[in-house]
Amino acid sequence: MADAYTELARASFESWTRDGVRIAIPDGLPTELTETRAGCFVSLHIGDDLRGCIGTIVATQPTLADEIIDNAIAACSRDPRFPAVRPEELAGIHCSVDVLGEPEDIAGPDELDVKRYGVIVSKDFRRGLLLPDLDGVDTVEAQITIAKQKAGIRLSETCKLQRFEVIRHGE
């Protein structure tokens, strides 16, 4: 079921896909969207297949609403894994918005839970993130492996681990 978060994301990626226009922040949004800052990810799916996913680990914009708008546009047009979303695909797309909590350092994989926590791996300037509770990611080892691959960190390399929680909004 859509809420203000996913409705804002949908309005953003639909406007961008149809007209190449970044929407203004609409009136009447809940204050948590207009008065707080947070990193977030916007994920687009067609059926069970990922169609785009872009996000920010920490806030980069003045408000969470701005963060959602920018990440929705990026998810539909700048995810390097996919071509830009076409207008004829819009009716079949459903989206989710994951609002990230503050990352916290952890001592090791035993402090992770793939259903509850996302993971951030970092080594030097390389950093990768994987959201929690993703289909097909059932173990902590798989979660760390995928995050390392995204970061370009070899599986044999040790790296810093952080975890975070999300609040997921989906349609």
C-alpha positions, 0 to 999 in steps of 0.5 A: 500500500502506498504512503507519502514516501512511495507516492513522492518517489513515484511522482518523482520517477514518473515526472522524470521519465515522462517529461525530464522534470524534477518535481518540487516538494509537494505541499502537505507532506508529513513533517518527517519528510520536510523537517528531517534528513536521512539517507535513503534508497529508492528501489524500482521493480517490475514483478519480482525483477529489480529495475533500478535502485539508487540511494545514499548512505547518509543525507546529502540533501536539505530534507528527506523529501529532497533525498527521495526525489533525487534518488527516485530520479537516479533509480529510474535514469542512472542505475548503471545496471539498467537502461533508463526507464521508458514511459511505457514501463511506468504502469508496471513498476512498483517502488519502495523507499528504505530510510536508513538509520545511522550506521554503527560500527560492529566488531564482526559478522556475528553482530549482523542479522540479514533480516534486521540489519543492512551492512556497509563494508569499507576498505580504504576508499572502497565502500559497498552497502547491502540493504536488509531483508532482500529476497535471495540473501539468506545468510550473513556470509552472502550479505557480506559477500555481495556488499564486498563485490559491490565495493570491489573488495576481494573476498579474502580482504578484511574490511570494516563492517557497519550495520544499520536498520531501515524503515521500509515503505513499499507499495 
